Amino acid sequence: MAHVHTVHTGSALGEAARASLEASGEQWTAMRADVFEALSGFEKPASAYDIAEAVSRAQDRRVAANSVYRILDLFVQKNLAQRIESANAYVVNAHPACRHDCIFLICDQCGRIAHVDDDRLTKDVRGAATKAGFSPERPVIEVRGRCADCAA
């Protein structure tokens, strides 16, 4: 069964992220807003160092990657961003109100990512882990290959 998302872009994305974070009891600070804005400006997964550099340029002062990592960890926990494990990089979640497991498609040629939502498949992965006596918290499914543009 297909999952319908409200996908946000531009300023609506920032507002959706802010509302989602505040609804979870967290504060939307200026630094968190700057990190989210920088992350949402990348077309490809971005490392904490990439984001720290973008925020540093925007603020005209040096921002430490450690500070960015802490904020990114919070964003992942609160569903505002998703971590691409194999690249140690992050992407903004364009639908922060939807919480489910994603399957990431990563193009090895151009570096872009897409995600597929297949709740049936990820439910089966969680079920297999549980059956093996494991308590799954966050399945990570990443498929590496070439996107349609690069394969053409």
C-alpha positions as CSV (number, residue, x, y, z in Angstrom):
1,M,0.0,0.0,0.0
2,A,1.4,3.4,-1.0
3,H,2.1,6.0,1.7
4,V,1.0,9.5,0.9
5,H,3.3,12.3,2.0
6,T,2.9,16.0,2.3
7,V,6.2,17.0,0.8
8,H,7.4,20.4,1.8
9,T,9.8,22.7,-0.1
10,G,11.2,26.1,0.4
11,S,10.1,28.1,3.4
12,A,7.2,25.6,4.0
13,L,9.8,22.9,4.7
14,G,11.5,25.1,7.3
15,E,8.1,25.8,8.9
16,A,7.1,22.2,8.9
17,A,10.5,21.2,10.5
18,R,10.1,23.9,13.2
19,A,6.5,22.9,14.0
20,S,7.5,19.2,14.2
21,L,10.5,19.9,16.5
22,E,8.5,22.2,18.8
23,A,5.6,19.7,18.9
24,S,8.2,17.2,20.3
25,G,9.1,19.6,23.1
26,E,12.3,20.9,21.7
27,Q,13.3,24.5,20.9
28,W,13.9,25.8,17.4
29,T,17.0,27.9,18.1
30,A,18.8,30.1,15.7
31,M,21.6,27.6,15.3
32,R,19.2,24.8,14.7
33,A,17.5,26.9,12.1
34,D,20.8,27.7,10.4
35,V,21.8,24.0,10.3
36,F,18.5,23.0,8.9
37,E,18.6,25.7,6.3
38,A,22.1,24.7,5.2
39,L,21.2,21.0,5.1
40,S,18.1,21.7,3.0
41,G,20.3,23.7,0.5
42,F,22.3,20.6,-0.5
43,E,21.1,18.6,-3.5
44,K,23.2,15.6,-2.4
45,P,23.8,14.1,1.0
46,A,26.0,16.4,3.1
47,S,28.5,15.6,5.9
48,A,28.6,17.5,9.1
49,Y,31.7,19.2,7.9
50,D,29.9,20.3,4.7
51,I,27.1,21.7,6.8
52,A,29.5,23.4,9.3
53,E,31.3,25.1,6.4
54,A,28.0,26.3,4.9
55,V,26.8,27.6,8.3
56,S,30.2,29.2,8.9
57,R,30.0,31.1,5.6
58,A,26.4,32.2,6.4
59,Q,27.3,33.4,9.9
60,D,30.7,34.8,9.0
61,R,32.2,33.0,11.9
62,R,33.7,29.5,12.4
63,V,31.2,26.8,13.4
64,A,32.5,23.5,14.8
65,A,31.5,20.3,13.1
66,N,30.9,18.8,16.7
67,S,28.1,21.3,17.2
68,V,26.6,20.4,13.9
69,Y,26.8,16.7,14.7
70,R,24.8,17.2,17.9
71,I,22.1,19.1,16.0
72,L,22.1,16.5,13.2
73,D,21.7,13.7,15.8
74,L,18.7,15.6,17.2
75,F,17.3,16.1,13.7
76,V,17.5,12.4,12.9
77,Q,16.0,11.5,16.3
78,K,13.1,13.9,15.6
79,N,12.6,12.9,12.0
80,L,13.8,16.2,10.5
81,A,16.7,14.6,8.7
82,Q,17.8,11.1,7.7
83,R,21.3,9.7,7.9
84,I,22.8,7.9,4.9
85,E,24.9,5.4,6.8
86,S,27.2,4.3,4.0
87,A,28.2,7.9,3.2
88,N,28.2,9.2,6.8
89,A,26.1,12.0,5.4
90,Y,22.6,13.5,5.9
91,V,19.7,14.6,3.9
92,V,16.7,16.7,4.9
93,N,13.4,14.9,5.4
94,A,10.9,16.8,3.2
95,H,8.0,15.2,5.1
96,P,8.9,15.4,8.8
97,A,5.4,14.6,9.9
98,C,5.7,11.0,8.4
99,R,7.7,8.5,10.4
100,H,8.6,5.3,8.8
101,D,11.6,3.4,7.5
102,C,13.0,4.5,4.2
103,I,14.9,2.6,1.6
104,F,17.6,4.8,0.1
105,L,18.7,4.5,-3.5
106,I,22.2,6.0,-3.8
107,C,23.8,6.8,-7.2
108,D,27.5,5.9,-7.2
109,Q,28.0,8.0,-10.3
110,C,26.4,11.4,-9.4
111,G,26.0,11.0,-5.7
112,R,22.3,11.9,-5.6
113,I,19.9,9.9,-3.5
114,A,16.2,9.0,-3.7
115,H,14.2,7.1,-1.3
116,V,11.5,4.6,-1.6
117,D,8.8,3.9,1.0
118,D,7.8,0.3,1.2
119,D,6.3,-0.3,4.6
120,R,5.6,-3.9,3.8
121,L,9.3,-4.6,3.1
122,T,10.6,-2.8,6.1
123,K,8.0,-4.5,8.3
124,D,9.4,-7.8,7.0
125,V,12.9,-6.7,7.8
126,R,11.9,-5.8,11.4
127,G,10.0,-9.1,11.7
128,A,13.0,-11.1,10.6
129,A,15.2,-9.3,13.1
130,T,12.6,-9.9,15.9
131,K,12.3,-13.5,14.9
132,A,16.1,-13.8,15.3
133,G,15.9,-12.5,18.9
134,F,17.0,-9.0,18.0
135,S,15.1,-5.8,18.9
136,P,15.2,-3.6,15.8
137,E,15.3,0.2,16.4
138,R,15.9,1.6,13.0
139,P,16.4,-0.6,9.9
140,V,18.8,0.9,7.4
141,I,18.3,-0.2,3.8
142,E,20.6,1.4,1.2
143,V,20.8,0.3,-2.4
144,R,23.9,1.5,-4.3
145,G,23.9,1.7,-8.1
146,R,23.1,4.2,-10.8
147,C,20.2,6.5,-11.1
148,A,18.1,6.6,-14.2
149,D,19.8,9.8,-15.5
150,C,23.3,8.3,-15.1
151,A,22.3,4.9,-16.5
152,A,20.9,6.5,-19.7
